[in-house]
Amino acid sequence: MTARSIQAAACLADSDSRYGWFASGWLWAKIVLVLALTAMHGLLARWRKDFAQDNNWDSQKFYRIINEIPTVLMILIVFLAVLKPF
């Protein structure tokens, strides 16, 4: 094992908390955001199929705004993973 993997294992089994990192709020927030990003991916895949069949009912403005949601989610996920604010 490398020193980094030993350090990661030690952090997961943090003695201050019975659950280690799973008691951290930032981790749960990140998990929720990743699930939201996964759901957004599914929606975008469905809308792409609608475009292929020429069944797009929403306006151009709708798709431009919806297109920014994955970017915002990814920025928030990286922010939580790097800074661990809470």
C-alpha positions in Angstrom: 0.0 0.0 0.0 1.2 3.5 -0.7 1.3 6.2 1.9 -1.7 7.9 0.2 -3.9 4.9 0.3 -3.0 4.3 4.0 -3.9 8.0 4.7 -7.2 7.6 2.8 -8.1 4.5 4.8 -7.3 6.3 8.0 -9.6 9.1 7.1 -12.4 6.7 6.3 -12.0 5.1 9.7 -11.8 8.4 11.5 -11.8 7.8 15.3 -13.6 11.1 16.1 -16.8 9.7 14.6 -18.4 6.3 14.6 -19.0 6.6 10.8 -15.9 8.4 9.6 -16.5 10.4 6.5 -20.0 9.3 6.2 -20.9 11.6 9.0 -19.7 14.6 7.1 -22.3 16.9 5.6 -20.2 17.8 2.6 -20.1 14.1 1.5 -23.8 13.7 1.6 -24.3 17.0 -0.2 -21.9 15.7 -2.9 -23.7 12.4 -3.2 -27.0 14.2 -3.6 -25.5 16.5 -6.3 -24.0 13.5 -8.1 -27.4 11.8 -8.1 -29.0 15.0 -9.5 -26.3 15.1 -12.2 -27.2 11.4 -13.1 -30.9 12.3 -13.3 -30.1 15.3 -15.5 -28.0 13.0 -17.8 -31.1 10.7 -18.1 -33.3 13.7 -19.0 -30.9 15.0 -21.6 -30.6 11.6 -23.2 -34.4 11.4 -23.5 -34.6 14.9 -24.9 -31.8 14.0 -27.4 -33.9 11.0 -28.6 -36.9 13.4 -29.0 -34.7 15.7 -31.1 -33.8 12.7 -33.3 -37.5 12.0 -33.9 -38.2 15.7 -34.3 -40.5 15.7 -31.3 -38.9 18.7 -29.4 -41.7 20.7 -28.0 -39.7 23.2 -25.9 -38.3 26.5 -26.9 -34.7 27.3 -27.8 -34.5 29.4 -24.6 -35.5 26.4 -22.5 -32.7 24.2 -23.9 -30.1 27.0 -23.5 -31.0 27.3 -19.8 -31.3 23.6 -19.1 -27.8 23.1 -20.8 -26.2 25.1 -17.9 -27.5 22.9 -15.1 -24.9 20.1 -15.5 -22.1 22.7 -15.5 -23.4 24.3 -12.3 -23.8 20.8 -10.7 -20.2 19.8 -11.7 -18.8 23.1 -10.3 -20.6 22.5 -7.0 -19.4 18.8 -6.8 -15.8 19.8 -7.3 -16.1 22.7 -4.8 -17.4 20.2 -2.2 -14.8 17.6 -2.9 -11.9 20.0 -2.8 -12.8 22.4 0.0 -15.0 20.1 2.2 -16.7 23.2 3.7 -18.8 21.4 6.3 
